């Protein structure tokens, strides 16, 4: 199974894979393109996001600057508004329908309107308790 397929199946993957490195480089270049546009260049921004993000819902807007690593694995729903100067750190889970207005620290589960950290993600949330997701991978 290719590493990108593992990502799509939510299975552990190797980020050092050559194919994934190429995707990341392409996405980083598109980040620069997006961040070089003005807010009123909506069509140009939408074209760039269409190349960068896996799924972008109708009526969505992201205030720059942006920085995605893989981009194409990101799904954004309809009428999403991404505010400027907002960071959702790695290993976070954001509840559906949340309005994120402040930074979310790494390793958090957050939800609500406005979105607030509900609890840290714990060992019980670990992938090792989900053998259907781990597939043929092992946790050491």
C-alpha positions in Angstrom: 0.0 0.0 0.0 1.4 3.4 -0.9 2.0 5.9 1.9 -0.6 8.4 0.4 -3.2 5.6 0.4 -2.4 5.0 4.1 -3.1 8.7 4.8 -6.5 8.4 3.1 -7.3 5.3 5.1 -6.2 7.0 8.3 -3.5 4.4 8.8 0.0 5.3 10.1 2.3 6.4 7.3 6.0 7.3 6.6 6.3 11.1 6.0 9.8 10.6 4.5 8.3 8.8 1.5 9.5 10.4 -1.8 5.9 10.8 -3.2 4.8 12.5 0.0 7.8 14.8 0.0 6.9 15.9 -3.6 3.3 16.6 -2.5 4.6 18.6 0.4 6.9 20.7 -1.8 4.1 21.4 -4.3 1.8 22.5 -1.4 4.5 24.7 0.1 4.9 26.5 -3.2 1.1 27.0 -3.5 1.1 28.4 0.1 3.5 31.1 -1.2 1.3 31.8 -4.3 -1.8 32.1 -2.1 0.0 34.4 0.4 1.1 36.6 -2.5 -2.5 37.5 -3.4 -4.7 40.2 -2.2 -8.1 39.6 -0.4 -10.0 41.0 -3.4 -8.4 38.5 -5.8 -11.0 35.9 -4.7 -11.1 34.0 -8.0 -7.3 33.6 -8.0 -7.3 32.5 -4.4 -10.0 29.9 -5.1 -7.9 28.5 -8.0 -4.9 28.2 -5.8 -6.9 26.5 -3.0 -8.5 24.1 -5.5 -5.0 22.9 -6.4 -3.9 22.8 -2.8 -6.8 21.5 -0.7 -8.4 18.1 -1.1 -11.9 19.5 -0.7 -13.1 23.1 -0.4 -16.7 23.7 0.4 -18.8 26.3 -1.4 -18.6 29.8 0.0 -15.5 29.2 2.0 -12.8 31.8 2.7 -9.4 31.6 4.2 -7.7 34.8 5.3 -4.0 34.7 4.6 -1.4 33.9 5.3 -1.8 30.2 5.1 0.5 27.3 5.7 -0.5 23.7 4.8 1.9 20.8 4.8 0.0 18.3 2.6 -3.1 20.3 1.8 -4.7 17.7 -0.4 -5.6 15.7 2.6 -7.4 18.7 4.2 -11.2 18.9 3.9 -13.0 22.1 4.5 -16.8 22.3 4.7 -19.2 24.8 3.2 -19.2 28.4 4.3 -16.0 27.9 6.3 -14.2 31.1 7.4 -10.5 30.8 8.4 -9.5 33.9 10.3 -6.0 35.4 10.0 -3.4 34.7 12.7 -5.0 31.5 13.8 -3.1 28.3 14.4 -4.5 24.9 15.0 -1.5 22.9 16.2 -0.7 19.4 15.2 -2.6 16.4 16.6 -5.8 18.3 17.3 -9.4 17.3 16.8 -11.9 20.1 16.2 -15.6 19.2 16.7 -18.0 19.7 13.8 -19.7 23.1 13.7 -17.1 24.8 15.9 -16.2 28.4 15.4 -12.4 28.6 16.0 -11.4 32.1 16.9 -8.3 31.4 19.0 -5.2 29.2 18.7 -5.7 25.6 19.7 -2.7 24.0 21.4 -1.2 20.8 20.3 -2.8 17.6 21.5 -6.2 19.1 22.2 -9.9 18.2 21.6 -11.8 21.4 21.1 -15.3 22.2 20.1 -18.1 24.8 20.5 -19.2 28.3 19.5 -16.8 29.8 20.2 -14.5 26.8 20.1 -12.8 26.1 23.4 -10.4 23.3 24.4 -12.5 20.7 26.1 -9.7 18.3 27.1 -6.3 17.2 26.2 -6.1 14.1 24.0 -5.0 11.2 26.2 -3.5 7.7 25.9 -7.0 6.4 25.5 -7.3 8.3 22.2 -4.1 6.6 21.0 -4.2 4.8 17.6 -2.9 1.6 19.3 -6.5 1.0 20.7 -7.8 1.1 17.1 -6.5 -2.0 15.4 -8.8 -1.4 12.4 -6.9 1.8 11.7 -3.4 0.5 12.3 -3.7 -2.2 9.7 -0.3 -3.9 9.2 1.6 -1.2 11.1 2.9 -1.6 14.6 3.4 0.8 17.5 6.6 0.2 19.4 
